[in-house]
Amino acid sequence: MNTVECDIRDLALADAGKRRIESAFQSMPVLQSIRKQFIKAQPLAGLKVAACLPVTTETANLMVTLRDGGAELYLSASNALATQGDVAASLVKDFSISTFAQKGEPTRLHPLVDCQPDLAVDTGYQLAQALHAPDRQSSELIGGTEESVQAVAQLKALAVAGTLAYPVVAVNDATTRHFFDNRYGTGQSTIDGVLRATNILLAGMNLVVGGYGWCGRGVASRARGLGANVIVTEVDPLKGLEALMDGYRVMSMGEAAPLGDVFITVTGNKSVIAREHFEKMKSGAILCNSGHFNVEIDLETLAKMASSRRMMREYVEEFALRDGRRLYVLGDGELINLASGEGHPASVMDMSFANQALCLQYLVANRGKLERCVFPVPDAIDREVARMKLDSMGAKIDRLTPEQERYLGGRSPAGGGA
Ligand code: NAI
């Protein structure tokens, strides 16, 4: 048996973590089916998997599924505030999974690189970057998966430059991920994170959503559902038009700055809220981010503009500006749904992690045959995940009749055609 390595805070929390992991698993029917298949087929037998993901109950269930598929796991927390300490403890104590995760501490990448993984599961290009360091020889890797949008762009740039060390499947591209994870998951859990941190009433407030991509659409629609007056800011005219047609006010951040009571950035970009916006904001405005990194709000500049700072309650920091206005930043600008909330509901992560598990199986099955490029999730996997989810929810859909298939001439919406 492999030695379990760890860097976690408190092993005594393991029992609570185990109960929460098991409870989340009840809401992950697709992963349950995959785990059953994996136990039988052992698709990852003898392989080392390094994973850099938020250490949550749902991630724990992905780890256990991969372990049951034969893999040896090494897990590090991807975001400083994302770690659930009881889950980390239980992964080590109850599931014998090497885990490196302490809330508030920087990501530990060394153990993931040093284990010389066969497969890399990443979100945010941290692990891939470490595996691509000049002193590393990572071309032996079978492949990797990447969850976040901007990281996929970085990996594609490596592929274009001919320096990508191994094939990568962009899990974020899966339709079953966009629809469920980014839109419904981030939409609900971001609002949940804001409410848990502040306990404010959103109804009647002006809520500014920076970015109308998959996450932004979800955040905007959930905020509207709670009665907020939603304003969307964008840089892409198509997305801006879509937001307008969806019934939101669309304007530049400069125009939105003096109007907003709450600002939520979900762009994957940096300095979306910057000095010129802070300068115009109302006193009392609440700022938070649900994009991958804490650079969407220019906190360095805000800190320079502030004469004093203090924590008003957990996750709510007040920046007192020299002109007397006070701005409130939630969760240090980190992903708010993970900082003050619990991340996505397990039923949402079920879809993303089902894609992860099946894509790792796909990479292994195609070992040596794939070029060192960034690939989309194979259509067959996407549809299989959607099929399993529908089954688990007791919903049936129609099948094309042979006549309909002929009529569509191979353009089958069920993925059977070209
Ligand atoms: P996306 O690419 O669909 O949408 C991003 C949108 O932001 C695009 O429409 C883009 O035009 C817009 N944008 C870029 N710069 C902007 C700026 N300066 N001002 C206004 N809009 C701007 O990406 P998606 O899937 O919505 O993800 C967004 C971010 O959320 C990424 O960082 C992603 O990693 C992160 N994410 C966070 C999750 C969470 O749990 N909080 C879950 C999934 C993704």
Residues whose N, C-alpha, C, O or C-beta is under 5 A from the ligand:
A	BS01	NAI	S148 V149 N182 T186 G210 G211 Y212 G213 W214 C215 G216 T233 E234 V235 D236 K239 V266 T267 G268 N269 V272 S290 G291 H292 L335 N337
